[in-house]
Amino acid sequence: MPYIPTEDRKRIDAGGAPGTPGELNYAISRLVDDYLMARGGIRYTHLNEVVGVLECAKLEIYRRLAGPYEDDKREEAGEVYRSLDPSGSNRPG
């Protein structure tokens, strides 16, 4: 949630880096709010733009950061999904 203490808001608003998930949420929420205000406030089109941008940013973070990280962990620890074994040798029954 973006509802962080006032002193943390002031620090982030002054350019401080977020240090917790709540602070990151606050920083993103403020960017979105600034964008909406600059576009003339809350309108369906503006909200649709923001949601689209956030979704694309989320997908890019997953594609570029989370996916490769998970691939590395799979290589280290081994596959979980037996159904991906093309030979079928790991399937139950």
C-alpha positions, -999 to +999 in steps of 0.1 A: +000+000+000+012+035-007+001+048+027+035+053+043+044+077+072+047+114+064+084+116+071+090+088+045+068+106+020+088+137+024+121+118+019+108+101-013+092+133-026+126+150-022+142+123-044+151+097-019+152+061-030+124+038-019+136+012+007+105-009+012+078-023-010+054+003+005+077+031-003+082+018-039+044+016-042+042+052-029+068+064-054+050+047-083+016+060-071+030+096-070+043+093-105+010+080-117-009+108-099+014+135-113+008+120-148-030+121-143-029+156-130-008+167-160-033+150-184-062+168-168-073+145-141-091+112-139-107+102-172-112+067-185-086+073-213-060+085-188-067+056-164-065+032-194-031+047-204-017+043-169-029+007-165-015-002-199+019+013-190+020-004-156+011-037-172+038-033-199+064-023-173+054-054-152+057-077-182+091-062-191+104-066-156+093-103-156+106-109-191+140-093-186+146-099-148+123-125-132+122-150-161+160-153-165+164-155-127+139-183-125+157-201-154+190-199-135+173-213-104+158-242-124+192-250-138+206-251-103+178-270-086+163-291-114+130-291-132+098-292-112+074-299-141+076-336-150+051-329-178+078-311-197+099-342-201+093-351-238+101-388-232+073-392-207+097-411-184+089-388-155+051-391-158+033-410-131+015-442-138 
